Amino acid sequence: MAATILVVEDEPAIQELISYSLRQAKHTVSSTKNAEEAMKIINHTLPDLVLLDWMLPGMSGADFARMLRRAARTKDIPIIMLTARADESDKVTGLESGADDYITKPFSPRELLARIKAVLRRRAPEAADDVVEIGGLRLDSATHRVTANEIEVVLGPTEFRLLHYLMTHSERVHSRSQLLDQVWGDHVFVEDRTVDVHIRRLRKALENVDKDGLVQTVRGSGYRLSAGQAVNAG
């Protein structure tokens, strides 16, 4: 699945090359040249991943990574450090600052995309191009298709994201506010009951393949996706 990626790189040519490669791979890209501007972007909307140059004007990439890791809202954002500093001690420092991976310049776009996919799979499985199958329902993130018994389920973009999150976090009960944060984004202000509307739409679409029972209501708590029999559900 396409991810939202923030590129923090002060060299215009490299920033443009990275951004172009990411967009070709269907990712949504924001870019900036320093940590201060990057923080403004993050304060508005959390990205799925940050590509962070070490040598930035003002605050260094390593210091910025430490700052992100210290804050509760940003501590789990996957970070890949990009740098020309190839010494082992620099790599250790970069990883200890909170980076999930460390790529030395120059690097190929193909390598970068592979490393991004690997980090997303480890830290944010819902953003990786994986196939998930539960109870005979199959969701393919790469092709954006949902099928059951070889019949395709037609979903809107929000219902697809909602189903993807529920399937990649199955058997857990999620409150409406948790689903709003994870599916709509923590800076999107909509009513909790919006979740109920989209759950109904999702179930209606799944009725066509007799899979609507997978999406269960847990009274007083929220929703879960489970292949097992619903308990205290309605």
HELIX and SHEET records of a PDB file:
HELIX    1   1 PRO A   12  GLN A   24  1                                  13    
HELIX    2   2 ALA A   35  HIS A   44  1                                  10    
HELIX    3   3 GLY A   61  ARG A   70  1                                  10    
HELIX    4   4 GLU A   88  GLU A   96  1                                   9    
HELIX    5   5 PRO A  109  ARG A  123  1                                  15    
HELIX    6   6 PRO A  125  ALA A  127  5                                   3    
HELIX    7   7 PRO A  157  THR A  168  1                                  12    
HELIX    8   8 ARG A  176  LEU A  179  1                                   4    
HELIX    9   9 LEU A  180  TRP A  184  3                                   5    
HELIX   10  10 ARG A  193  GLU A  207  1                                  15    
HELIX   11  11 ASP A  212  LEU A  214  5                                   3    
SHEET    1   A 5 THR A  28  THR A  32  0                                        
SHEET    2   A 5 THR A   4  VAL A   8  1                                        
SHEET    3   A 5 LEU A  49  ASP A  53  1                                        
SHEET    4   A 5 ILE A  79  THR A  83  1                                        
SHEET    5   A 5 ASP A 101  THR A 104  1                                        
SHEET    1   B 4 VAL A 131  ILE A 134  0                                        
SHEET    2   B 4 LEU A 137  ASP A 140 -1                                        
SHEET    3   B 4 ARG A 145  ALA A 148 -1                                        
SHEET    4   B 4 ILE A 151  VAL A 153 -1                                        
SHEET    1   C 2 VAL A 215  VAL A 218  0                                        
SHEET    2   C 2 GLY A 222  LEU A 225 -1                                        
END                                                                             
